[in-house]
């Protein structure tokens, strides 16, 4: 019963989150042509969601600890609905960026809200597995903005897509307010300064310093390509048409869904056998390095593009087990702040990666079709590989 009243309804905040992130990979190239955007401009437009997402991590973490997931998540879904509506009415890139920013405020609690709820309602050994299931359910939002959206896009346009997402977000807000019970474990009110000061020891702790850099790079790479640059890469490097790109984005979303489910279940099973909570995330890091190596090889080592990106999504969607592993190293009362600290740093990195990749692509002239040179993508992906390799090395050396 707890699953249907807690995990299931709260997972749909992540449904909204996944749809909001992934939609730009499909419609981003068209927006760039319609508004005359450079690669850097498109990166900043998409990343405006992550700026808000990042800025809200501390307030959301405190709110979840003090007020519980039901009240916070119901309000968050309503804010996301307003953001989608503003995006649908946008007259230009600036107003669209404002809508994306407002949407980011609304989806900022998607992952940490479900982690906080599971920490409150379930024993710690089940948190990673149940969170993986919740994100698996929410990942259907990423599926719907691939082939299904591509099929109706000529009829409803990108504005209609945003209106549809606004309607879904309203329904999610109502469902959470009606179905989810009050949290069984919630902090009493305390001064804001005292709550914020508790972040210092969290960030300065050895486990945070050693493990979090590699975890945030792993997750940030998944966010960066899923939410924008995979779509243009498929057009400019793989040479795929619109329908085939949408199909590959669907495969990517399926890989992410499988990763969220399998990684969480594997982590829970391993911990029940007495293994480390960090084992699965570390394996995922090496898997990501391997996939990036193959993408950098000429001809991608003869492997299908869809298969490689599905692997990228599968290992990149290890956030649920990785965040749960970090949170388990701290008291349950501060679990919300632990997850938000990790998430805030990760989202700041997503902003830098999305805009940075755009800046790299702009170093080459635009192609005749309005895209960007394949060489730019190669250099950008190589930079991502070096960044991740450096954080994995840091994790290995800092025992």
C-alpha positions in Angstrom: 0.0 0.0 0.0 2.9 2.4 0.8 4.2 1.9 -2.7 0.9 3.1 -4.4 0.4 6.0 -2.0 4.0 7.2 -1.8 6.4 5.9 -4.5 4.0 5.7 -7.4 2.4 9.3 -7.2 5.7 10.9 -6.3 7.5 9.2 -9.3 5.4 11.4 -11.6 7.3 14.5 -10.6 10.2 12.8 -12.2 8.0 12.1 -15.2 7.6 15.8 -15.6 11.3 16.3 -15.0 12.3 13.7 -17.6 10.0 15.2 -20.2 11.2 18.8 -19.5 14.8 17.7 -19.9 14.5 15.4 -22.9 12.2 17.6 -25.1 15.0 19.9 -26.1 17.0 17.1 -27.7 14.1 16.7 -30.2 13.0 20.2 -30.8 16.3 22.0 -30.1 17.6 21.8 -33.7 14.3 23.3 -35.0 14.4 26.1 -32.3 18.0 27.0 -33.4 16.8 27.5 -37.0 13.6 29.3 -36.0 15.2 31.8 -33.7 18.6 32.0 -35.5 20.5 30.6 -32.5 24.2 29.7 -32.4 25.3 26.5 -30.7 26.3 28.5 -27.6 22.9 30.2 -27.6 21.1 26.9 -27.8 23.2 25.5 -25.0 22.3 28.5 -22.8 18.6 28.2 -23.7 18.5 24.6 -22.7 20.7 25.1 -19.6 18.4 27.8 -18.2 16.4 25.0 -16.8 19.4 23.6 -15.0 20.4 27.1 -13.6 17.0 27.2 -11.7 17.3 23.5 -10.9 20.7 24.2 -9.3 19.7 27.3 -7.4 16.7 25.6 -5.8 18.6 22.6 -4.4 19.3 24.1 -1.0 15.8 25.6 -0.5 14.2 22.4 -1.7 16.4 20.2 0.5 15.5 22.3 3.6 11.8 22.3 2.6 11.8 18.5 2.3 13.4 18.0 5.6 11.1 20.5 7.3 7.7 20.0 5.5 7.9 16.6 3.9 7.5 15.4 0.3 3.7 15.7 0.0 3.5 19.5 0.4 6.8 20.2 -1.4 6.1 18.0 -4.4 2.5 19.1 -4.9 3.7 22.8 -5.0 6.6 21.9 -7.2 4.5 20.2 -9.9 2.2 23.3 -10.0 5.2 25.6 -10.6 6.4 23.3 -13.4 3.0 23.6 -15.0 3.3 27.4 -15.0 6.8 27.1 -16.6 5.5 24.9 -19.4 2.7 27.4 -20.0 5.2 30.3 -20.2 7.3 28.3 -22.7 4.3 27.5 -24.8 3.5 31.3 -25.1 7.1 32.3 -25.7 7.6 35.0 -28.4 11.3 34.5 -28.6 14.4 32.9 -27.1 14.4 35.1 -24.0 10.8 34.4 -23.0 11.3 30.7 -23.8 14.4 30.8 -21.5 12.2 32.3 -18.8 9.7 29.5 -19.2 12.5 26.9 -19.0 13.9 28.7 -15.9 10.4 28.5 -14.2 10.1 24.9 -15.2 13.5 24.2 -13.6 12.2 25.7 -10.3 9.3 23.2 -10.4 11.3 20.0 -11.2 14.2 20.8 -8.9 12.8 18.4 -6.2 12.1 15.5 -8.6 15.0 13.1 -7.5 15.7 14.3 -4.0 12.0 14.4 -3.2 11.6 10.7 -3.9 14.9 9.9 -2.1 13.7 11.8 1.0 10.3 10.0 0.9 12.0 6.6 0.6 14.4 7.4 3.5 11.4 8.3 5.6 9.1 5.4 4.8 11.5 2.4 4.0 14.6 0.8 5.6 17.8 2.0 4.1 18.6 -1.3 2.3 15.5 -0.8 0.1 16.0 2.9 -0.8 18.2 2.4 -3.9 16.0 -0.3 -5.3 12.7 1.5 -4.8 14.2 4.8 -6.0 15.3 3.0 -9.2 11.7 1.7 -9.7 10.4 5.2 -9.2 12.8 6.7 -11.7 11.9 3.9 -14.1 8.3 4.9 -13.9 9.2 8.6 -14.3 11.4 7.8 -17.2 8.3 7.2 -19.4 8.2 11.0 -19.6 11.4 10.9 -21.5 10.0 8.2 -23.8 6.9 10.3 -24.7 9.0 13.2 -26.0 10.8 11.0 -28.6 8.9 9.1 -31.3 5.4 9.8 -29.9 6.0 13.5 -29.8 7.7 13.4 -33.2 4.6 11.8 -34.7 2.3 14.6 -33.5 4.7 17.5 -33.7 3.7 18.5 -37.3 0.1 18.9 -35.9 0.6 20.5 -32.5 4.0 22.1 -32.9 6.5 22.7 -30.2 4.1 25.1 -28.4 1.4 22.4 -28.3 3.9 20.0 -26.8 4.6 22.5 -23.9 0.8 23.0 -23.4 0.4 19.2 -23.1 3.1 19.0 -20.5 1.5 21.8 -18.5 -1.7 19.9 -18.3 0.1 16.7 -17.1 1.9 18.7 -14.4 -1.4 20.1 -13.1 -2.8 16.6 -12.8 0.4 15.4 -11.0 0.1 18.2 -8.5 -3.5 17.3 -7.7 -2.8 13.6 -7.4 0.1 14.1 -4.9 -1.9 16.5 -2.7 -4.8 13.9 -2.6 -2.9 10.6 -2.4 0.4 11.0 -0.5 0.2 10.9 3.3 2.2 13.1 5.7 5.8 12.0 6.2 6.3 9.8 9.3 9.7 11.4 10.0 10.0 15.1 9.7 12.2 17.7 11.5 10.9 20.3 13.8 11.3 23.9 12.7 14.8 25.3 13.3 16.6 28.6 12.3 17.5 28.7 8.6 21.1 29.6 9.5 21.5 26.5 11.6 20.2 24.3 8.8 22.5 25.8 6.3 25.6 25.5 8.5 25.1 21.7 8.6 26.0 21.6 4.9 29.6 22.5 5.8 30.4 19.2 7.6 28.5 17.3 4.8 30.6 18.7 2.0 33.9 18.5 4.0 33.4 14.9 4.9 35.9 12.4 3.4 33.3 10.3 1.6 31.9 13.5 -0.1 35.3 14.7 -1.2 36.4 11.4 -2.6 33.2 10.0 -4.2 31.0 12.9 -5.2 33.2 14.4 -8.1 33.1 11.2 -10.1 29.4 10.7 -9.3 28.4 14.1 -10.5 30.4 13.9 -13.7 28.8 10.5 -14.5 25.3 11.9 -14.0 26.0 15.3 -15.6 27.2 13.7 -18.8 23.9 11.8 -19.0 21.9 15.0 -18.4 23.9 17.0 -20.9 23.4 14.7 -23.8 19.9 13.5 -23.0 18.6 17.1 -22.5 20.2 18.7 -25.6 23.3 17.6 -27.5 22.4 14.0 -28.4 19.8 15.3 -30.9 22.2 17.6 -32.8 24.9 14.9 -32.6 22.6 12.4 -34.3 21.9 14.9 -37.1 25.4 16.3 -37.6 27.7 13.4 -36.9 25.5 10.3 -37.5 23.6 12.0 -40.4 20.2 10.7 -39.3 16.9 12.2 -40.5 14.2 13.4 -38.1 12.3 10.1 -37.8 15.5 8.1 -37.3 16.7 10.6 -34.7 13.5 10.3 -32.8 13.8 6.5 -32.9 17.3 6.7 -31.5 16.2 9.1 -28.8 13.6 6.5 -27.9 16.3 3.8 -27.7 18.3 6.2 -25.4 15.3 6.7 -23.2 14.7 3.0 -23.0 18.4 2.5 -22.0 18.0 5.1 -19.3 14.8 3.4 -18.0 16.6 0.0 -17.9 19.6 1.6 -16.1 17.5 3.2 -13.4 15.7 -0.1 -12.7 18.6 -2.5 -13.0 21.2 -0.3 -11.3 18.9 0.3 -8.3 18.0 -3.4 -8.0 21.6 -4.5 -8.4 22.7 -2.1 -5.7 20.0 -3.2 -3.2 20.8 -6.9 -3.9 24.5 -6.3 -3.4 24.0 -4.4 -0.2 21.7 -7.2 1.2 24.7 -9.5 0.7 26.9 -7.2 2.7 28.5 -5.4 -0.2 29.4 -1.7 -0.6 26.7 0.7 -1.7 29.2 2.3 -4.0 30.1 -0.9 -6.0 27.4 -0.4 -8.7 28.1 3.3 -9.2 31.8 2.7 -9.6 31.2 0.0 -12.2 28.9 2.4 -14.0 31.7 5.0 -14.1 34.0 2.6 -15.9 31.2 1.6 -18.2 30.7 5.2 -19.2 34.4 5.6 -19.9 34.3 2.6 -22.2 31.2 3.8 -24.1 32.8 7.2 -24.6 36.0 5.6 -25.9 34.0 3.7 -28.6 32.1 6.9 -29.6 35.5 8.6 -30.1 36.8 5.8 -32.4 36.6 6.3 -36.2 33.4 4.7 -37.4 32.5 4.0 -33.7 34.2 0.6 -33.9 31.6 -0.6 -36.4 28.9 -0.7 -33.7 25.4 0.7 -34.2 25.0 4.3 -33.0 21.7 3.5 -31.2 23.4 0.6 -29.3 26.2 2.9 -28.1 24.0 5.6 -26.9 21.7 3.1 -25.2 24.8 1.9 -23.3 25.7 5.5 -22.5 22.2 6.0 -21.1 22.2 2.8 -19.2 25.4 3.5 -17.2 24.7 7.2 -17.0 21.4 6.7 -15.3 23.0 5.4 -12.1 22.0 8.5 -10.1 19.5 6.8 -7.9 21.9 4.2 -6.5 24.8 6.7 -6.4 22.9 9.3 -4.5 21.4 6.7 -2.2 24.9 5.4 -1.5 26.1 8.9 -0.5 23.0 9.6 1.6 23.5 6.4 3.6 26.7 7.7 5.0 24.8 10.4 6.9 22.0 10.6 9.4 18.4 10.2 7.9 17.5 13.6 9.3 19.8 15.4 6.8 19.3 13.0 3.9 17.5 15.8 2.0 20.4 18.2 2.4 23.0 15.5 1.4 21.2 14.7 -1.8 20.6 18.4 -2.6 24.3 19.2 -2.1 25.3 16.5 -4.6 22.6 17.5 -7.0 23.4 21.2 -6.9 27.0 20.7 -7.8 26.0 18.2 -10.6 23.5 20.7 -12.0 26.0 23.5 -12.1 28.3 21.2 -14.0 25.4 20.4 -16.5 25.1 24.2 -17.1 28.8 24.4 -17.8 28.9 21.4 -20.0 25.8 22.3 -22.1 27.0 25.9 -22.7 30.7 24.8 -23.0 29.9 22.2 -25.7 28.0 24.9 -27.6 31.0 27.2 -27.4 33.3 24.4 -28.7 30.9 23.8 -31.7 30.9 27.5 -32.6 34.7 27.3 -33.2 33.8 25.7 -36.6 31.7 27.3 -39.3 28.0 26.2 -39.6 27.3 23.5 -42.2 25.2 24.1 -45.3 22.2 22.4 -43.5 22.5 24.8 -40.5 24.1 22.2 -38.2 27.6 22.2 -36.7 30.8 20.5 -37.8 31.4 16.9 -36.8 34.9 17.8 -35.7 33.6 20.0 -33.0 31.5 17.2 -31.5 34.6 15.0 -31.4 36.6 17.6 -29.5 33.7 18.2 -27.1 33.3 14.5 -26.4 37.0 14.1 -25.9 36.9 16.8 -23.3 34.1 15.0 -21.5 36.1 11.8 -21.5 39.1 13.6 -20.0 37.0 15.2 -17.3 35.5 11.9 -16.2 38.8 10.1 -16.3 40.3 12.7 -14.0 37.5 12.3 -11.4 37.7 8.5 -11.5 41.5 8.8 -11.0 40.9 11.2 -8.1 38.5 8.7 -6.5 41.0 5.8 -6.9 43.9 7.7 -5.4 42.1 9.3 -2.5 41.6 6.4 -0.2 
